[in-house]
Amino acid sequence: MPVGRCLQQSVQVDAEDPRIGKLAHRIAEATRARNGSDELPELDATSEIPALIQGTVNAASPARQRLDMLIRAQLEA
């Protein structure tokens, strides 16, 4: 299933659903494949807007909050 469709459906599942971990791994791998391991995307530190948007998305769904946490952990590893 395409990552975009999985993201849309992630809002409807329990935060502890094992598919969340698998989706986080797929997104982290796709990010590395697109950007390379050494050039991961970063937020613009001068703007509060990306953090505000991410916070709003995370607040709307515990599953999306866990997904965000897992993706960040895998990209930082």
Secondary structure by P-SEA (a helix, b strand, c coil): ccaaaaaaaccccccccaaaaaaaaaaaaaaaaacccccccccccccaaaaaaaaaaaaacaaaaaaaaaaaaaaac
